[in-house]
Structure formats: C-alpha cells, structure tokens
Amino acid sequence: MASYVADRKGVFGSGNVTLVDAGDAVQGNVMGTLTQGQALVDIMNATGYDYVIPGNHEFDYGMPQFNHLVGSANATYLSCNFTDKRPEVPTLMFAPYAIQDYPLADGSTARVAFVGVTTPATLTASSPKSFWRSDDDHTCVYGFCEDDTGAALAAAVQNAVDQARAAGADYVVLLAHLGQDGSPDIWRSDALAKRCRGIDVIIDGHSHQEYVQVMQDTEGKTSSSRKRARSSPAWVRSLSIRTAAPSPPARSPSRPRFCARPAKAAIPHTCRRRRSGAMPTCRMRNAVVRSYRNGVHSIKCRNPR
C-alpha cells in the first residue's frame, strides 16, 4: 500500500493524492484480533491515511478501545451521523466533513469535501454492549441517526453536504459504510443517494461486493458510487476527480508476468494474441510468457506434451 501511494504521488504530485478508508479497517484478521486493532492502526499511520470513517466493526473491541484507537491514529475520523446521546442535545462524535484543497495547473484550487457516514445497523451489527450506558443499564447512549424510515440518516447526510458546499467545496465525496446487499433497504447507499442532493461520488463499504453505479439524486443530477470488495487481491483503486489539471504522463505496459490460472478449457499450447499491450488471458496451467514484442504476447506451456 505504501508503495502504491508513493507511486501515485510520483505521478500526480504529493499534493494531489488523498488516501481514505471506508470503515472496518481494524478487524478481520489475526493481527487485528490479537492487538485489538492497534497493529492495523500503526500500519495505517505508516502508510499515510488522510481520512477514515468508523465502520460497524471498529466497535468490536468496546468503546474504550475504540477511543484509544482513534487517539493513536494520525488520520482524521469523519462521521456526520455518529452521535453521543448523553447530553440533552445529541452531539456528533467527529467532524461531519473535511475539505481538501488540490492545486490546479492554472494556479487555481479545486476544493473537495469528504463527508463521512456510518450505517445505523452498527448498533446491532457490532457488539451491542459497546453502546450501552453500563452492563446493568442497556440503554444506548450512542446513536447513528437510526429510525424506521431512513429519513433521519438522509437528513444528517444532507445537512453535512450543505455545510460543506456553503464552506466552498467544489466537489463532495461521501465516504460511506452503508453497503447494499445484506443492508437494510432504508440505509443502503443507493437509497441514500436518491434521497440527497449535492453528492458527486460515493465511496462505499460494509457489504462485501464490488460495484460501480451512476445514480440520480433528488434533483435529477447524477452521482457515482464505487465499491470494491476487500476479499479481492487487488482491492486498492484510485479515484480521479477530473479538473483542469493536465493528464499524467502515459506509462509503458507492465513487464509480462507468469500466468497460473486454473485450466478451464483446452487451447493450443502455443498462442499469440494481440491485446494492445495487455496481458492476454491464459487458461493453461504452468504457462509462461516467452516473449513480448510490439504489443504481441507469445505464450507457451512450460510442460508441452
């Protein structure tokens, strides 16, 4: 990850790259479990994350540990709907948004707001006792703008988006831990997008699936929603907001690599495919690229019969 970030900064410039996380960063593997998330926060600090949002699993280790992890993180936590309900008027636990300035080639600046939102299903999708007043009093003292219609969540997001626009944001990116498949219909990211306005891009988490969607908001304007499942070996992706800045220089095709995909169908042991410099799909076991010239790959089986 650190290498990928460094590469992107080398291409676009360090001031034009922002690293974000859409929740559930501290749980899901042995390292996280044994250290209650601390080792993963240390890795994120070393990598250079800028903005993160709490997912439901950030609370698996209890509220005291969650607060400790937030305190040890270099990244800024954002959430427009995570509230402390103990005061007479519920207060937000984190800033609802942050604005990042990106310099453009013409000397002007593009202002991008990042708004955080966490699924209200967190109250039951994590350890419920994390939100209790005490072990003897199971009253929830924290909330996520939950209700029976989804209107409270949509209102919280819209309020944050409006504040960001009023503060001068040219673009609004919603960092969401909402999901789609398996999420309550009223709190899905696509349902939220249709109930709000002023959101340009949604980077979504929570559900373990991949999708890229274009949806219309309440004003009929389109916004893009992106989600890539972390179970994929290449879940890291870059998102570019196009401005007047010049395009990055073209990069040469990657060096050919071994292809070890399982056999699915019988094909000749030697094949040549022109794929505009891209690695062709090979369905042979133990296949190796023998040569690469003028956009043509020559593939041969390591163990020809």
C-alpha positions, 0 to 999 in steps of 0.5 A: 500500500505504501508503495502504491501511494508513493507511486501515485504521488510520483505521478500526480504530485504529493499534493494531489493524492488523498488516501481514505478508508471506508470503515472496518479497517481494524478487524478481520484478521489475526493481527487485528484480533490479537492487538485489538486493532492497534497493529492495523492502526500503526500500519495505517499511520505508516502508510499515510491515511488522510481520512477514515470513517468508523465502520460497524466493526471498529466497535468490536473491541468496546468503546474504550478501545475504540477511543484509544484507537482513534487517539493513536491514529494520525488520520482524521475520523469523519462521521456526520451521523455518529452521535453521543446521546448523553447530553440533552442535545445529541452531539456528533462524535467527529467532524461531519466533513473535511475539505481538501484543497488540490492545486490546479495547473492554472494556479487555481484550487479545486476544493473537495469535501469528504463527508463521512457516514456510518450505517445505523445497523452498527448498533446491532451489527457490532457488539451491542454492549459497546453502546450501552450506558453500563452492563446493568443499564442497556440503554444506548447512549450512542446513536447513528441517526437510526429510525424506521424510515431512513429519513433521519440518516438522509437528513444528517447526510444532507445537512453535512453536504450543505455545510460543506458546499456553503464552506466552498467545496467544489466537489463532495465525496461521501465516504460511506459504510452503508453497503447494499446487499445484506443492508437494510433497504432504508440505509443502503447507499443507493437509497441514500443517494436518491434521497440527497442532493449535492453528492458527486461520488460515493465511496462505499463499504460494509457489504462485501461486493464490488460495484460501480453505479451512476445514480440520480439524486433528488434533483435529477443530477447524477452521482457515482458510487464505487465499491470494491470488495476487500476479499479481492487481491487487488482491492486498492483503486484510485479515484480521479476527480477530473479538473483542469489539471493536465493528464499524467504522463502515459506509462509503458505496459507492465513487464509480462508476468507468469500466468497460473490460472486454473485450466478451464478449457483446452487451447493450443499450447502455443498462442499469440494474441494481440491485446494492445499491450495487455496481458492476454488471458491464459487458461493453461496451467504452468504457462509462461510468457516467452516473449513480448514484442510490439504489443504481441504476447507469445505464450507457451506451456512450460510442460508441452506434451 
